Amino acid sequence: MVAQNIVFGILAVVMVAAAFRLVTTQNVVRAALFLAVVLAGAAGLYILLAAEFVAWVQVLVYIGAVVVLLLFGVMLTRAPIGREGDLDNDQRLLGALVALFLLGALGAVLLDAFGDQKVGTINIRRTAEVSDSLFGTYVIPFEVVSILLLAALVGAVALARRD
Amino acid sequence: MYLNQFLLLAAILFCLGVYGVLARKNAVLVLMSIELMLNAVNINLIAFGAFRDNVIGQVFSLFVIAIAAAEVGVGLAIVLLIFRNRADIDLDELAQMKG
């Protein structure tokens, strides 16, 4: 339990620091790399919670595909690469206020609702159990997600195509 | 491990994502902040799955990952289209629909 808490602490500090830099850095490429750090930390948390399959899906889909896609977006839109300011608008103070208010509200509700409940011993769930649930109880949402991905694929091609 | 340590971490990440969406004007950076928020939700789902000792949290986080991938694909296509039409992805300048 102590080792798990130490790992959690390290991951939490790294993730919060990287997320903070992600939303404050003035360099677009660095922001994408900080996003990769946050996503890798989340994958570590999933392993800590014994969700191995989701952790590796996270690594493959998020770090492997989404971050690369975002970097392609940076490249294709010729965003200012290198140190250059002017990535924030003039609502920074208001945005920070809204975020702090939301954090206060969420924190108060969470502390009130789950005070000192513990996760306890985590039973390792094999990937077979996840897939049984995915292709058993949740097979219709799974098929809907397939259609959604197809629609997103066709839509992205139709939008980005040069006529 | 307390359940709340995961939930509070996810809340902090979500709020940082909210700040990013509100305070950034580069469209790609806004998309990154949205990914941050979706990821915070995933941490919640996995933590509750471990707390309740079932696999449903993992199944739903897989759905969220798939939908986030679709979202970022379409979102980047829209951003590219805006860039092609206006040679700029500054979200503050996109005010053509303003009455």
Interface residues (C-beta under 8 A of the other chain):
Chain A: M1 Q4 N5 F8 A12 M15 V16 A19 F20 L22 V23 V28 A31 A32 L35 V38 L39 A42 L45 Y46 L49 A50 A51 F53 V54 V57 Q58 V61 Y62 A65 V66 L69 L70 F72 G73 V74 L76 T77 R78 A79 L87 D88 N89 Q91 R92 L94 G95 A96 V98 A99 L100 L102 L103 L106 G107 L110 L111 F114 G115 D116 Q117 K118 V119 G120 I122 N123 R125 E129 V130 S133 L134 Y138 P141 F142 V145 L148 L149 A151 A152 L153 G155 A156 V157 L159 A160 R162
Chain B: M1 Y2 L3 N4 Q5 F6 L7 L8 L9 A11 I12 L13 F14 C15 L16 G17 V18 Y19 G20 V21 L22 A23 R24 K25 N26 A27 V28 L29 L31 M32 S33 E35 L36 N39 N42 I43 I46 A47 G49 A50 F51 D53 V55 I56 G57 Q58 V59 S61 L62 F63 I65 A66 I67 A68 A69 A70 E71 V72 G73 V74 L76 A77 I78 V79 L80 L81 F83 R84 I89 L91 D92
